[in-house]
Amino acid sequence: MSLSKARDVEVLEGEWECMDCGYIEEGPSNRRPKRCPECNAPGSVFEFFEYEDEDWNDDDDFEEYEDFDDDFDDDYDYDDDE
Ligand SMILES: [Zn+2]
């Protein structure tokens, strides 16, 4: 990448969301859409959301939930025994 000229401007990868209709356009933070192709709103209604990496992925949480389910089953069986 040779962006020597725009070096002081940080360009983030992410997506622009139309605050009027929810339309999402992926693109860098320095390229605000001119207008929304969905509802024709001006570019000023777009808000930029930076991409998050792995942190945003909650696959790990899912596994924890499965473990929790197992514990719950055990408790239930125990109660049934009485
Ligand atoms: Zn829109």
PDB file of the backbone (N, CA, C, O) and the ligand in Angstrom, with CONECT records:
HET     ZN  A 101       1
ATOM      1  N   MET A   1       0.846  -1.208   0.000  1.00  0.00           N
ATOM      2  CA  MET A   1       0.000   0.000   0.000  1.00  0.00           C
ATOM      3  C   MET A   1       0.873   1.247   0.000  1.00  0.00           C
ATOM      4  O   MET A   1       1.786   1.365   0.817  1.00  0.00           O
ATOM      5  N   SER A   2       0.607   2.154  -0.885  1.00  0.00           N
ATOM      6  CA  SER A   2       1.389   3.392  -0.902  1.00  0.00           C
ATOM      7  C   SER A   2       0.455   4.578  -0.757  1.00  0.00           C
ATOM      8  O   SER A   2       0.050   5.199  -1.739  1.00  0.00           O
ATOM      9  N   LEU A   3       0.121   4.879   0.488  1.00  0.00           N
ATOM     10  CA  LEU A   3      -0.795   5.981   0.768  1.00  0.00           C
ATOM     11  C   LEU A   3      -0.038   7.135   1.401  1.00  0.00           C
ATOM     12  O   LEU A   3      -0.536   7.778   2.326  1.00  0.00           O
ATOM     13  N   SER A   4       1.152   7.395   0.910  1.00  0.00           N
ATOM     14  CA  SER A   4       2.020   8.366   1.568  1.00  0.00           C
ATOM     15  C   SER A   4       1.350   9.736   1.710  1.00  0.00           C
ATOM     16  O   SER A   4       1.656  10.480   2.643  1.00  0.00           O
ATOM     17  N   LYS A   5       0.449  10.069   0.801  1.00  0.00           N
ATOM     18  CA  LYS A   5      -0.137  11.414   0.848  1.00  0.00           C
ATOM     19  C   LYS A   5      -1.192  11.544   1.944  1.00  0.00           C
ATOM     20  O   LYS A   5      -1.274  12.578   2.607  1.00  0.00           O
ATOM     21  N   ALA A   6      -1.996  10.506   2.137  1.00  0.00           N
ATOM     22  CA  ALA A   6      -3.073  10.583   3.129  1.00  0.00           C
ATOM     23  C   ALA A   6      -2.644   9.915   4.430  1.00  0.00           C
ATOM     24  O   ALA A   6      -3.419   9.188   5.052  1.00  0.00           O
ATOM     25  N   ARG A   7      -1.435  10.161   4.824  1.00  0.00           N
ATOM     26  CA  ARG A   7      -0.888   9.407   5.945  1.00  0.00           C
ATOM     27  C   ARG A   7      -1.460   9.850   7.283  1.00  0.00           C
ATOM     28  O   ARG A   7      -1.588   9.026   8.189  1.00  0.00           O
ATOM     29  N   ASP A   8      -1.804  11.114   7.436  1.00  0.00           N
ATOM     30  CA  ASP A   8      -2.280  11.583   8.734  1.00  0.00           C
ATOM     31  C   ASP A   8      -3.751  11.255   8.968  1.00  0.00           C
ATOM     32  O   ASP A   8      -4.265  11.434  10.072  1.00  0.00           O
ATOM     33  N   VAL A   9      -4.420  10.777   7.932  1.00  0.00           N
ATOM     34  CA  VAL A   9      -5.823  10.387   8.095  1.00  0.00           C
ATOM     35  C   VAL A   9      -5.901   8.884   8.259  1.00  0.00           C
ATOM     36  O   VAL A   9      -5.491   8.129   7.377  1.00  0.00           O
ATOM     37  N   GLU A  10      -6.430   8.455   9.392  1.00  0.00           N
ATOM     38  CA  GLU A  10      -6.525   7.024   9.621  1.00  0.00           C
ATOM     39  C   GLU A  10      -7.743   6.469   8.898  1.00  0.00           C
ATOM     40  O   GLU A  10      -8.865   6.932   9.103  1.00  0.00           O
ATOM     41  N   VAL A  11      -7.513   5.481   8.055  1.00  0.00           N
ATOM     42  CA  VAL A  11      -8.610   4.868   7.310  1.00  0.00           C
ATOM     43  C   VAL A  11      -8.928   3.523   7.935  1.00  0.00           C
ATOM     44  O   VAL A  11      -8.067   2.649   8.037  1.00  0.00           O
ATOM     45  N   LEU A  12     -10.147   3.373   8.342  1.00  0.00           N
ATOM     46  CA  LEU A  12     -10.560   2.135   8.989  1.00  0.00           C
ATOM     47  C   LEU A  12     -11.406   1.311   8.038  1.00  0.00           C
ATOM     48  O   LEU A  12     -12.116   1.850   7.188  1.00  0.00           O
ATOM     49  N   GLU A  13     -11.322  -0.002   8.190  1.00  0.00           N
ATOM     50  CA  GLU A  13     -12.188  -0.897   7.435  1.00  0.00           C
ATOM     51  C   GLU A  13     -13.480  -1.096   8.214  1.00  0.00           C
ATOM     52  O   GLU A  13     -13.457  -1.326   9.423  1.00  0.00           O
ATOM     53  N   GLY A  14     -14.577  -1.008   7.532  1.00  0.00           N
ATOM     54  CA  GLY A  14     -15.846  -1.179   8.234  1.00  0.00           C
ATOM     55  C   GLY A  14     -16.999  -1.030   7.290  1.00  0.00           C
ATOM     56  O   GLY A  14     -16.893  -1.321   6.098  1.00  0.00           O
ATOM     57  N   GLU A  15     -18.108  -0.571   7.834  1.00  0.00           N
ATOM     58  CA  GLU A  15     -19.280  -0.431   6.991  1.00  0.00           C
ATOM     59  C   GLU A  15     -20.056   0.825   7.361  1.00  0.00           C
ATOM     60  O   GLU A  15     -20.046   1.273   8.508  1.00  0.00           O
ATOM     61  N   TRP A  16     -20.713   1.370   6.378  1.00  0.00           N
ATOM     62  CA  TRP A  16     -21.545   2.544   6.559  1.00  0.00           C
ATOM     63  C   TRP A  16     -22.992   2.097   6.658  1.00  0.00           C
ATOM     64  O   TRP A  16     -23.472   1.324   5.829  1.00  0.00           O
ATOM     65  N   GLU A  17     -23.674   2.581   7.665  1.00  0.00           N
ATOM     66  CA  GLU A  17     -25.078   2.204   7.803  1.00  0.00           C
ATOM     67  C   GLU A  17     -25.952   3.438   7.676  1.00  0.00           C
ATOM     68  O   GLU A  17     -25.708   4.464   8.311  1.00  0.00           O
ATOM     69  N   CYS A  18     -26.976   3.316   6.842  1.00  0.00           N
ATOM     70  CA  CYS A  18     -27.944   4.388   6.695  1.00  0.00           C
ATOM     71  C   CYS A  18     -28.819   4.427   7.931  1.00  0.00           C
ATOM     72  O   CYS A  18     -29.504   3.454   8.247  1.00  0.00           O
ATOM     73  N   MET A  19     -28.797   5.555   8.632  1.00  0.00           N
ATOM     74  CA  MET A  19     -29.570   5.665   9.862  1.00  0.00           C
ATOM     75  C   MET A  19     -31.060   5.836   9.576  1.00  0.00           C
ATOM     76  O   MET A  19     -31.881   5.812  10.493  1.00  0.00           O
ATOM     77  N   ASP A  20     -31.395   6.005   8.327  1.00  0.00           N
ATOM     78  CA  ASP A  20     -32.809   6.145   7.970  1.00  0.00           C
ATOM     79  C   ASP A  20     -33.477   4.800   7.741  1.00  0.00           C
ATOM     80  O   ASP A  20     -34.579   4.554   8.229  1.00  0.00           O
ATOM     81  N   CYS A  21     -32.797   3.920   6.986  1.00  0.00           N
ATOM     82  CA  CYS A  21     -33.453   2.669   6.606  1.00  0.00           C
ATOM     83  C   CYS A  21     -32.645   1.431   6.997  1.00  0.00           C
ATOM     84  O   CYS A  21     -33.136   0.309   6.875  1.00  0.00           O
ATOM     85  N   GLY A  22     -31.418   1.626   7.462  1.00  0.00           N
ATOM     86  CA  GLY A  22     -30.632   0.484   7.902  1.00  0.00           C
ATOM     87  C   GLY A  22     -29.807  -0.158   6.802  1.00  0.00           C
ATOM     88  O   GLY A  22     -29.168  -1.187   7.021  1.00  0.00           O
ATOM     89  N   TYR A  23     -29.819   0.437   5.630  1.00  0.00           N
ATOM     90  CA  TYR A  23     -29.008  -0.087   4.535  1.00  0.00           C
ATOM     91  C   TYR A  23     -27.533  -0.047   4.915  1.00  0.00           C
ATOM     92  O   TYR A  23     -27.063   0.940   5.481  1.00  0.00           O
ATOM     93  N   ILE A  24     -26.807  -1.107   4.608  1.00  0.00           N
ATOM     94  CA  ILE A  24     -25.394  -1.169   4.962  1.00  0.00           C
ATOM     95  C   ILE A  24     -24.541  -1.250   3.711  1.00  0.00           C
ATOM     96  O   ILE A  24     -24.760  -2.093   2.841  1.00  0.00           O
ATOM     97  N   GLU A  25     -23.565  -0.360   3.638  1.00  0.00           N
ATOM     98  CA  GLU A  25     -22.609  -0.377   2.544  1.00  0.00           C
ATOM     99  C   GLU A  25     -21.217  -0.557   3.113  1.00  0.00           C
ATOM    100  O   GLU A  25     -20.747   0.260   3.905  1.00  0.00           O
ATOM    101  N   GLU A  26     -20.559  -1.636   2.703  1.00  0.00           N
ATOM    102  CA  GLU A  26     -19.215  -1.879   3.196  1.00  0.00           C
ATOM    103  C   GLU A  26     -18.234  -0.972   2.488  1.00  0.00           C
ATOM    104  O   GLU A  26     -18.348  -0.724   1.287  1.00  0.00           O
ATOM    105  N   GLY A  27     -17.265  -0.479   3.248  1.00  0.00           N
ATOM    106  CA  GLY A  27     -16.264   0.379   2.641  1.00  0.00           C
ATOM    107  C   GLY A  27     -15.405   1.025   3.695  1.00  0.00           C
ATOM    108  O   GLY A  27     -15.722   0.967   4.884  1.00  0.00           O
ATOM    109  N   PRO A  28     -14.317   1.643   3.270  1.00  0.00           N
ATOM    110  CA  PRO A  28     -13.411   2.307   4.208  1.00  0.00           C
ATOM    111  C   PRO A  28     -14.038   3.556   4.809  1.00  0.00           C
ATOM    112  O   PRO A  28     -14.969   4.134   4.247  1.00  0.00           O
ATOM    113  N   SER A  29     -13.511   3.965   5.966  1.00  0.00           N
ATOM    114  CA  SER A  29     -14.114   5.071   6.710  1.00  0.00           C
ATOM    115  C   SER A  29     -13.983   6.400   5.984  1.00  0.00           C
ATOM    116  O   SER A  29     -14.685   7.355   6.317  1.00  0.00           O
ATOM    117  N   ASN A  30     -13.101   6.479   4.999  1.00  0.00           N
ATOM    118  CA  ASN A  30     -12.939   7.754   4.306  1.00  0.00           C
ATOM    119  C   ASN A  30     -13.785   7.831   3.037  1.00  0.00           C
ATOM    120  O   ASN A  30     -13.642   8.756   2.238  1.00  0.00           O
ATOM    121  N   ARG A  31     -14.661   6.854   2.865  1.00  0.00           N
ATOM    122  CA  ARG A  31     -15.492   6.869   1.652  1.00  0.00           C
ATOM    123  C   ARG A  31     -16.966   6.814   2.030  1.00  0.00           C
ATOM    124  O   ARG A  31     -17.635   5.798   1.839  1.00  0.00           O
ATOM    125  N   ARG A  32     -17.455   7.917   2.566  1.00  0.00           N
ATOM    126  CA  ARG A  32     -18.871   8.001   2.936  1.00  0.00           C
ATOM    127  C   ARG A  32     -19.729   7.932   1.673  1.00  0.00           C
ATOM    128  O   ARG A  32     -19.456   8.633   0.699  1.00  0.00           O
ATOM    129  N   PRO A  33     -20.757   7.097   1.687  1.00  0.00           N
ATOM    130  CA  PRO A  33     -21.633   7.018   0.509  1.00  0.00           C
ATOM    131  C   PRO A  33     -22.261   8.377   0.212  1.00  0.00           C
ATOM    132  O   PRO A  33     -22.568   9.138   1.129  1.00  0.00           O
ATOM    133  N   LYS A  34     -22.448   8.674  -1.059  1.00  0.00           N
ATOM    134  CA  LYS A  34     -23.024   9.986  -1.432  1.00  0.00           C
ATOM    135  C   LYS A  34     -24.495  10.041  -1.073  1.00  0.00           C
ATOM    136  O   LYS A  34     -25.003  11.049  -0.582  1.00  0.00           O
ATOM    137  N   ARG A  35     -25.153   8.943  -1.327  1.00  0.00           N
ATOM    138  CA  ARG A  35     -26.554   8.864  -0.891  1.00  0.00           C
ATOM    139  C   ARG A  35     -26.957   7.402  -0.804  1.00  0.00           C
ATOM    140  O   ARG A  35     -26.308   6.524  -1.373  1.00  0.00           O
ATOM    141  N   CYS A  36     -28.032   7.163  -0.087  1.00  0.00           N
ATOM    142  CA  CYS A  36     -28.471   5.794   0.139  1.00  0.00           C
ATOM    143  C   CYS A  36     -29.215   5.276  -1.086  1.00  0.00           C
ATOM    144  O   CYS A  36     -30.181   5.899  -1.529  1.00  0.00           O
ATOM    145  N   PRO A  37     -28.778   4.137  -1.644  1.00  0.00           N
ATOM    146  CA  PRO A  37     -29.472   3.576  -2.816  1.00  0.00           C
ATOM    147  C   PRO A  37     -30.823   2.982  -2.446  1.00  0.00           C
ATOM    148  O   PRO A  37     -31.650   2.726  -3.322  1.00  0.00           O
ATOM    149  N   GLU A  38     -31.050   2.766  -1.172  1.00  0.00           N
ATOM    150  CA  GLU A  38     -32.325   2.194  -0.728  1.00  0.00           C
ATOM    151  C   GLU A  38     -33.398   3.257  -0.583  1.00  0.00           C
ATOM    152  O   GLU A  38     -34.472   3.159  -1.176  1.00  0.00           O
ATOM    153  N   CYS A  39     -33.090   4.299   0.231  1.00  0.00           N
ATOM    154  CA  CYS A  39     -34.123   5.279   0.550  1.00  0.00           C
ATOM    155  C   CYS A  39     -33.757   6.670   0.052  1.00  0.00           C
ATOM    156  O   CYS A  39     -34.478   7.638   0.297  1.00  0.00           O
ATOM    157  N   ASN A  40     -32.620   6.762  -0.657  1.00  0.00           N
ATOM    158  CA  ASN A  40     -32.232   8.024  -1.277  1.00  0.00           C
ATOM    159  C   ASN A  40     -31.873   9.132  -0.268  1.00  0.00           C
ATOM    160  O   ASN A  40     -31.849  10.311  -0.619  1.00  0.00           O
ATOM    161  N   ALA A  41     -31.601   8.750   0.956  1.00  0.00           N
ATOM    162  CA  ALA A  41     -31.196   9.731   1.950  1.00  0.00           C
ATOM    163  C   ALA A  41     -29.801  10.248   1.616  1.00  0.00           C
ATOM    164  O   ALA A  41     -29.013   9.529   1.002  1.00  0.00           O
ATOM    165  N   PRO A  42     -29.484  11.467   2.002  1.00  0.00           N
ATOM    166  CA  PRO A  42     -28.150  12.021   1.712  1.00  0.00           C
ATOM    167  C   PRO A  42     -27.065  11.309   2.518  1.00  0.00           C
ATOM    168  O   PRO A  42     -27.353  10.679   3.536  1.00  0.00           O
ATOM    169  N   GLY A  43     -25.831  11.413   2.062  1.00  0.00           N
ATOM    170  CA  GLY A  43     -24.717  10.727   2.712  1.00  0.00           C
ATOM    171  C   GLY A  43     -24.548  11.091   4.170  1.00  0.00           C
ATOM    172  O   GLY A  43     -23.950  10.336   4.935  1.00  0.00           O
ATOM    173  N   SER A  44     -25.072  12.249   4.565  1.00  0.00           N
ATOM    174  CA  SER A  44     -24.870  12.702   5.939  1.00  0.00           C
ATOM    175  C   SER A  44     -25.603  11.841   6.955  1.00  0.00           C
ATOM    176  O   SER A  44     -25.294  11.906   8.144  1.00  0.00           O
ATOM    177  N   VAL A  45     -26.574  11.031   6.515  1.00  0.00           N
ATOM    178  CA  VAL A  45     -27.291  10.181   7.468  1.00  0.00           C
ATOM    179  C   VAL A  45     -26.527   8.881   7.726  1.00  0.00           C
ATOM    180  O   VAL A  45     -26.877   8.113   8.623  1.00  0.00           O
ATOM    181  N   PHE A  46     -25.489   8.645   6.938  1.00  0.00           N
ATOM    182  CA  PHE A  46     -24.731   7.412   7.129  1.00  0.00           C
ATOM    183  C   PHE A  46     -23.812   7.528   8.338  1.00  0.00           C
ATOM    184  O   PHE A  46     -23.199   8.568   8.580  1.00  0.00           O
ATOM    185  N   GLU A  47     -23.735   6.439   9.087  1.00  0.00           N
ATOM    186  CA  GLU A  47     -22.827   6.377  10.222  1.00  0.00           C
ATOM    187  C   GLU A  47     -21.854   5.230   9.995  1.00  0.00           C
ATOM    188  O   GLU A  47     -22.235   4.164   9.511  1.00  0.00           O
ATOM    189  N   PHE A  48     -20.605   5.458  10.347  1.00  0.00           N
ATOM    190  CA  PHE A  48     -19.585   4.453  10.085  1.00  0.00           C
ATOM    191  C   PHE A  48     -19.389   3.533  11.281  1.00  0.00           C
ATOM    192  O   PHE A  48     -19.307   3.988  12.422  1.00  0.00           O
ATOM    193  N   PHE A  49     -19.316   2.251  11.014  1.00  0.00           N
ATOM    194  CA  PHE A  49     -19.029   1.280  12.065  1.00  0.00           C
ATOM    195  C   PHE A  49     -17.780   0.509  11.700  1.00  0.00           C
ATOM    196  O   PHE A  49     -17.710  -0.128  10.649  1.00  0.00           O
ATOM    197  N   GLU A  50     -16.795   0.572  12.578  1.00  0.00           N
ATOM    198  CA  GLU A  50     -15.542  -0.127  12.314  1.00  0.00           C
ATOM    199  C   GLU A  50     -15.729  -1.626  12.516  1.00  0.00           C
ATOM    200  O   GLU A  50     -16.436  -2.061  13.424  1.00  0.00           O
ATOM    201  N   TYR A  51     -15.079  -2.410  11.648  1.00  0.00           N
ATOM    202  CA  TYR A  51     -15.117  -3.856  11.833  1.00  0.00           C
ATOM    203  C   TYR A  51     -14.384  -4.237  13.104  1.00  0.00           C
ATOM    204  O   TYR A  51     -13.309  -3.709  13.389  1.00  0.00           O
ATOM    205  N   GLU A  52     -14.945  -5.126  13.846  1.00  0.00           N
ATOM    206  CA  GLU A  52     -14.240  -5.695  14.987  1.00  0.00           C
ATOM    207  C   GLU A  52     -13.635  -7.010  14.517  1.00  0.00           C
ATOM    208  O   GLU A  52     -14.167  -7.656  13.614  1.00  0.00           O
ATOM    209  N   ASP A  53     -12.522  -7.404  15.127  1.00  0.00           N
ATOM    210  CA  ASP A  53     -12.031  -8.728  14.768  1.00  0.00           C
ATOM    211  C   ASP A  53     -12.414  -9.736  15.845  1.00  0.00           C
ATOM    212  O   ASP A  53     -13.259  -9.459  16.696  1.00  0.00           O
ATOM    213  N   GLU A  54     -11.805 -10.871  15.803  1.00  0.00           N
ATOM    214  CA  GLU A  54     -12.147 -12.045  16.622  1.00  0.00           C
ATOM    215  C   GLU A  54     -12.963 -11.746  17.891  1.00  0.00           C
ATOM    216  O   GLU A  54     -13.855 -12.517  18.244  1.00  0.00           O
ATOM    217  N   ASP A  55     -12.669 -10.653  18.562  1.00  0.00           N
ATOM    218  CA  ASP A  55     -13.391 -10.326  19.802  1.00  0.00           C
ATOM    219  C   ASP A  55     -14.901 -10.377  19.594  1.00  0.00           C
ATOM    220  O   ASP A  55     -15.665 -10.761  20.479  1.00  0.00           O
ATOM    221  N   TRP A  56     -15.292  -9.980  18.410  1.00  0.00           N
ATOM    222  CA  TRP A  56     -16.719  -9.866  18.128  1.00  0.00           C
ATOM    223  C   TRP A  56     -17.353 -11.240  17.944  1.00  0.00           C
ATOM    224  O   TRP A  56     -18.568 -11.388  18.081  1.00  0.00           O
ATOM    225  N   ASN A  57     -16.535 -12.246  17.636  1.00  0.00           N
ATOM    226  CA  ASN A  57     -17.005 -13.595  17.362  1.00  0.00           C
ATOM    227  C   ASN A  57     -17.303 -14.316  18.677  1.00  0.00           C
ATOM    228  O   ASN A  57     -16.395 -14.520  19.484  1.00  0.00           O
ATOM    229  N   ASP A  58     -18.553 -14.703  18.902  1.00  0.00           N
ATOM    230  CA  ASP A  58     -18.872 -15.319  20.199  1.00  0.00           C
ATOM    231  C   ASP A  58     -19.086 -16.826  20.092  1.00  0.00           C
ATOM    232  O   ASP A  58     -19.953 -17.389  20.761  1.00  0.00           O
ATOM    233  N   ASP A  59     -18.283 -17.475  19.239  1.00  0.00           N
ATOM    234  CA  ASP A  59     -18.345 -18.931  19.163  1.00  0.00           C
ATOM    235  C   ASP A  59     -17.994 -19.560  20.505  1.00  0.00           C
ATOM    236  O   ASP A  59     -18.585 -20.564  20.903  1.00  0.00           O
ATOM    237  N   ASP A  60     -17.025 -18.959  21.203  1.00  0.00           N
ATOM    238  CA  ASP A  60     -16.599 -19.503  22.492  1.00  0.00           C
ATOM    239  C   ASP A  60     -17.750 -19.488  23.485  1.00  0.00           C
ATOM    240  O   ASP A  60     -17.945 -20.448  24.230  1.00  0.00           O
ATOM    241  N   ASP A  61     -18.494 -18.427  23.498  1.00  0.00           N
ATOM    242  CA  ASP A  61     -19.630 -18.341  24.409  1.00  0.00           C
ATOM    243  C   ASP A  61     -20.598 -19.495  24.178  1.00  0.00           C
ATOM    244  O   ASP A  61     -21.184 -20.034  25.116  1.00  0.00           O
ATOM    245  N   PHE A  62     -20.751 -19.860  22.910  1.00  0.00           N
ATOM    246  CA  PHE A  62     -21.675 -20.920  22.575  1.00  0.00           C
ATOM    247  C   PHE A  62     -21.280 -22.219  23.261  1.00  0.00           C
ATOM    248  O   PHE A  62     -22.133 -22.923  23.803  1.00  0.00           O
ATOM    249  N   GLU A  63     -19.980 -22.542  23.239  1.00  0.00           N
ATOM    250  CA  GLU A  63     -19.524 -23.771  23.873  1.00  0.00           C
ATOM    251  C   GLU A  63     -19.801 -23.738  25.368  1.00  0.00           C
ATOM    252  O   GLU A  63     -20.179 -24.748  25.961  1.00  0.00           O
ATOM    253  N   GLU A  64     -19.611 -22.569  25.972  1.00  0.00           N
ATOM    254  CA  GLU A  64     -19.873 -22.465  27.406  1.00  0.00           C
ATOM    255  C   GLU A  64     -21.335 -22.752  27.695  1.00  0.00           C
ATOM    256  O   GLU A  64     -21.666 -23.366  28.710  1.00  0.00           O
ATOM    257  N   TYR A  65     -22.186 -22.319  26.825  1.00  0.00           N
ATOM    258  CA  TYR A  65     -23.612 -22.546  27.037  1.00  0.00           C
ATOM    259  C   TYR A  65     -23.917 -24.029  27.017  1.00  0.00           C
ATOM    260  O   TYR A  65     -24.733 -24.502  27.808  1.00  0.00           O
ATOM    261  N   GLU A  66     -23.269 -24.779  26.117  1.00  0.00           N
ATOM    262  CA  GLU A  66     -23.510 -26.217  26.055  1.00  0.00           C
ATOM    263  C   GLU A  66     -23.091 -26.881  27.354  1.00  0.00           C
ATOM    264  O   GLU A  66     -23.789 -27.760  27.860  1.00  0.00           O
ATOM    265  N   ASP A  67     -21.953 -26.463  27.895  1.00  0.00           N
ATOM    266  CA  ASP A  67     -21.509 -27.008  29.178  1.00  0.00           C
ATOM    267  C   ASP A  67     -22.550 -26.750  30.250  1.00  0.00           C
ATOM    268  O   ASP A  67     -22.879 -27.631  31.044  1.00  0.00           O
ATOM    269  N   PHE A  68     -23.046 -25.563  30.258  1.00  0.00           N
ATOM    270  CA  PHE A  68     -24.038 -25.178  31.258  1.00  0.00           C
ATOM    271  C   PHE A  68     -25.260 -26.090  31.159  1.00  0.00           C
ATOM    272  O   PHE A  68     -25.834 -26.484  32.174  1.00  0.00           O
ATOM    273  N   ASP A  69     -25.647 -26.417  29.942  1.00  0.00           N
ATOM    274  CA  ASP A  69     -26.789 -27.296  29.735  1.00  0.00           C
ATOM    275  C   ASP A  69     -26.551 -28.650  30.378  1.00  0.00           C
ATOM    276  O   ASP A  69     -27.450 -29.206  31.009  1.00  0.00           O
ATOM    277  N   ASP A  70     -25.329 -29.192  30.220  1.00  0.00           N
ATOM    278  CA  ASP A  70     -25.006 -30.490  30.803  1.00  0.00           C
ATOM    279  C   ASP A  70     -25.198 -30.467  32.312  1.00  0.00           C
ATOM    280  O   ASP A  70     -25.824 -31.359  32.883  1.00  0.00           O
ATOM    281  N   ASP A  71     -24.658 -29.447  32.944  1.00  0.00           N
ATOM    282  CA  ASP A  71     -24.793 -29.332  34.397  1.00  0.00           C
ATOM    283  C   ASP A  71     -26.258 -29.331  34.796  1.00  0.00           C
ATOM    284  O   ASP A  71     -26.667 -29.983  35.757  1.00  0.00           O
ATOM    285  N   PHE A  72     -27.009 -28.602  34.052  1.00  0.00           N
ATOM    286  CA  PHE A  72     -28.434 -28.488  34.365  1.00  0.00           C
ATOM    287  C   PHE A  72     -29.094 -29.861  34.315  1.00  0.00           C
ATOM    288  O   PHE A  72     -29.885 -30.207  35.192  1.00  0.00           O
ATOM    289  N   ASP A  73     -28.767 -30.649  33.281  1.00  0.00           N
ATOM    290  CA  ASP A  73     -29.333 -31.988  33.147  1.00  0.00           C
ATOM    291  C   ASP A  73     -28.998 -32.848  34.360  1.00  0.00           C
ATOM    292  O   ASP A  73     -29.866 -33.540  34.892  1.00  0.00           O
ATOM    293  N   ASP A  74     -27.737 -32.805  34.800  1.00  0.00           N
ATOM    294  CA  ASP A  74     -27.327 -33.591  35.957  1.00  0.00           C
ATOM    295  C   ASP A  74     -28.177 -33.245  37.170  1.00  0.00           C
ATOM    296  O   ASP A  74     -28.698 -34.127  37.854  1.00  0.00           O
ATOM    297  N   ASP A  75     -28.305 -31.979  37.419  1.00  0.00           N
ATOM    298  CA  ASP A  75     -29.100 -31.542  38.565  1.00  0.00           C
ATOM    299  C   ASP A  75     -30.513 -32.095  38.483  1.00  0.00           C
ATOM    300  O   ASP A  75     -31.087 -32.549  39.473  1.00  0.00           O
ATOM    301  N   TYR A  76     -31.042 -32.045  37.303  1.00  0.00           N
ATOM    302  CA  TYR A  76     -32.426 -32.478  37.122  1.00  0.00           C
ATOM    303  C   TYR A  76     -32.571 -33.958  37.449  1.00  0.00           C
ATOM    304  O   TYR A  76     -33.496 -34.353  38.159  1.00  0.00           O
ATOM    305  N   ASP A  77     -31.644 -34.789  36.926  1.00  0.00           N
ATOM    306  CA  ASP A  77     -31.694 -36.221  37.201  1.00  0.00           C
ATOM    307  C   ASP A  77     -31.647 -36.489  38.696  1.00  0.00           C
ATOM    308  O   ASP A  77     -32.389 -37.322  39.217  1.00  0.00           O
ATOM    309  N   TYR A  78     -30.769 -35.776  39.371  1.00  0.00           N
ATOM    310  CA  TYR A  78     -30.573 -35.978  40.814  1.00  0.00           C
ATOM    311  C   TYR A  78     -31.889 -35.718  41.548  1.00  0.00           C
ATOM    312  O   TYR A  78     -32.294 -36.484  42.422  1.00  0.00           O
ATOM    313  N   ASP A  79     -32.533 -34.639  41.178  1.00  0.00           N
ATOM    314  CA  ASP A  79     -33.799 -34.297  41.819  1.00  0.00           C
ATOM    315  C   ASP A  79     -34.827 -35.405  41.583  1.00  0.00           C
ATOM    316  O   ASP A  79     -35.597 -35.749  42.480  1.00  0.00           O
ATOM    317  N   ASP A  80     -34.833 -35.958  40.372  1.00  0.00           N
ATOM    318  CA  ASP A  80     -35.790 -36.990  40.001  1.00  0.00           C
ATOM    319  C   ASP A  80     -35.636 -38.228  40.877  1.00  0.00           C
ATOM    320  O   ASP A  80     -36.618 -38.907  41.178  1.00  0.00           O
ATOM    321  N   ASP A  81     -34.406 -38.518  41.284  1.00  0.00           N
ATOM    322  CA  ASP A  81     -34.105 -39.737  42.028  1.00  0.00           C
ATOM    323  C   ASP A  81     -34.824 -39.782  43.380  1.00  0.00           C
ATOM    324  O   ASP A  81     -35.201 -40.845  43.873  1.00  0.00           O
ATOM    325  N   GLU A  82     -34.992 -38.637  43.936  1.00  0.00           N
ATOM    326  CA  GLU A  82     -35.559 -38.615  45.300  1.00  0.00           C
ATOM    327  C   GLU A  82     -36.996 -39.109  45.388  1.00  0.00           C
ATOM    328  O   GLU A  82     -37.575 -39.135  46.474  1.00  0.00           O
TER     329      GLU A  82
HETATM  330 ZN    ZN A 101     -31.369   4.507   3.524  1.00  0.00          ZN2+
END
